[in-house]
Amino acid sequence: MNVLTAYFSMKGETIAPGLKVVNLEKGHTAASAEAVQEAVGGDLFEMETVKTYRKDHFEMIREAKEELDAGDRPLLKALPEDFEKYDVVFLGYPNWYNTLPAPLMTFLESLDWKGKTVFPFNTSGGGGLGNSVDVIRKLCPEADVKDGMGFEGHEIEERLEEVKAWAENCLK
């Protein structure tokens, strides 16, 4: 079985409990994706946009909402090489407005998902998976998209063993 852990993550400013703004060197989703890949092996792929999102968190979330409302698909710097070789894809992303970030939609629409098994996981400020799994199923109708798992971003460093256990259990 060939496994890919692909993720989109934001670093920099984010909101912590108590509505405090904190600055992250590594995004919550990146930390969880690295834990998934460590648990299941395979390759790790970070989705990066050509455009740079605003650094101020509140400005960035407004920008993200505008993208979603407009149906924008930000360009990605690259796609995984030899995507067809993967049987299983762990797909990580932050919850943006109860759904997928627009760059994730670009990623999903740019690849052939026929015959792939997809395990979604995300980080959020409490919104869980929202409607993101339904959106993935809509965008990837030929994939077997599992129910997935949501993790609260501000807790991710303390929950990495739980993330690993979840990923390992997915492949049983």
C-alpha positions, 0 to 999 in steps of 0.5 A: 500500500502506497500512502501519501499524507498531504496537507495545507497549513497556515503558520504565523498568527492564529487565535488561541483560547481566550481570543489571544493572538499567538504566532506559530512557527509551524501550523497546527495542521502541519504538526498533525500531518507530520504525526500522521506520516510518522505513524503510517509511513509513506510520503509527506506533501505540503500544499503551498499557494503561489499567493501569500496570505495576509500575515494578520490573522483577522485580515487573513480570515477575511481574505479566506472568506472572500475566496470561498464566497467567490469560488476562487481556486488559488494556484498551488506551487506544485502537486505531488509527483506520481500521484497515481501510485498512491492508494491511500491519502491522508488529507489534512487541512484547517477548518475555514468557515466550516468547510475546506480552505480554497487551496484544498479545493484546488488540490482536490480538483487538480488530481484524479482520485479514482480508486483512492481511499481518503482519510480526512483530518483537520484542525480547528478552533472548535468547529471540527470537520464541519461540512468538509467531508461532504465537500471532499466526497462531492469533489472526489466522487470516485474516491472512498472518502472516510468520515475523518477526524477533527482535532482542536488546533490549540491542543494539537501538541498535547494530542500528537499521540492521539493523532498517531493512534487514529492514523494507525487505526485507519489502516487496520 
